[in-house]
Amino acid sequence: MSVKIRLQRHGKKGKPFYWVVAADSRSKRDGKYLEKIGTYNPNTNPATIDLNLDKAVEWLHNGAQPTDTARAILSYKGALLKHHLDGGVRKGALTQEAADAKLAKWLDEKAGKVTAKKDNLASAKDKAKAEALAAEKKVNEGRIAAAKQAEAEAAAAATAEEATEEATEEAAEPAAEVDATTEAVAEETPAAEEAAAEGEEKEA
């Protein structure tokens, strides 16, 4: 029986979630499997992988062949390296302690890289959030300045209108005085003419 280490799809539409399983190569993708050895969630950044390292290496020792994606996952978690080191131990090329030390060192370096990536992503997210906040603050300040300018323009227009009305009233007052003077003169003129006419009659 040919055994493959492959992914079995679970999860809902648009959000896949995979099991890493050892299954008969003749079985369906989501059908019966021999053993579940881990999970793979690509919806997070970085992807979340939970793998039983010893079980995965045991299946590799037994001749199981991983698919391309499963091979990438096994390599990412160090299963292929452990399988290779165990081969060296069996051949006597290195001791078990040396193999374990190499694997531990590699795992520590890998964990450091993953942590650095998470920190970079978090800092980038915080930076983007700060930039968005600053842009929003700038827009709000612009709106406040525009509102203040509009209020100042409205106040200036109201002041100008009041000044125009006052000037119109002041101009109207002298005109009224001139009209009153004209009326007085007009009233005095007939009286003067009448007095002159009476004087002429007396002389005659």
Rosetta blueprint (number, residue, H / E / L):
1 M L
2 S L
3 V E
4 K E
5 I E
6 R E
7 L E
8 Q E
9 R E
10 H E
11 G E
12 K E
13 K L
14 G L
15 K E
16 P E
17 F E
18 Y E
19 W E
20 V E
21 V E
22 A E
23 A E
24 D E
25 S L
26 R L
27 S L
28 K L
29 R L
30 D L
31 G L
32 K L
33 Y L
34 L L
35 E E
36 K E
37 I E
38 G E
39 T E
40 Y E
41 N E
42 P L
43 N L
44 T L
45 N L
46 P L
47 A L
48 T E
49 I E
50 D E
51 L E
52 N L
53 L H
54 D H
55 K H
56 A H
57 V H
58 E H
59 W H
60 L H
61 H H
62 N L
63 G L
64 A L
65 Q E
66 P E
67 T L
68 D H
69 T H
70 A H
71 R H
72 A H
73 I H
74 L H
75 S H
76 Y H
77 K H
78 G L
79 A H
80 L H
81 L H
82 K H
83 H H
84 H H
85 L H
86 D H
87 G H
88 G H
89 V H
90 R H
91 K H
92 G L
93 A L
94 L L
95 T L
96 Q H
97 E H
98 A H
99 A H
100 D H
101 A H
102 K H
103 L H
104 A H
105 K H
106 W H
107 L H
108 D H
109 E H
110 K H
111 A H
112 G H
113 K H
114 V H
115 T H
116 A H
117 K H
118 K H
119 D H
120 N H
121 L H
122 A H
123 S H
124 A H
125 K H
126 D H
127 K H
128 A H
129 K H
130 A H
131 E H
132 A H
133 L H
134 A H
135 A H
136 E H
137 K H
138 K H
139 V H
140 N H
141 E H
142 G H
143 R H
144 I H
145 A H
146 A H
147 A H
148 K H
149 Q H
150 A H
151 E H
152 A H
153 E H
154 A H
155 A H
156 A H
157 A H
158 A H
159 T H
160 A H
161 E H
162 E H
163 A H
164 T H
165 E H
166 E H
167 A H
168 T H
169 E H
170 E H
171 A H
172 A H
173 E H
174 P H
175 A H
176 A H
177 E H
178 V H
179 D H
180 A H
181 T H
182 T H
183 E H
184 A H
185 V H
186 A H
187 E H
188 E H
189 T H
190 P H
191 A H
192 A H
193 E H
194 E H
195 A H
196 A H
197 A H
198 E H
199 G H
200 E H
201 E H
202 K H
203 E H
204 A L
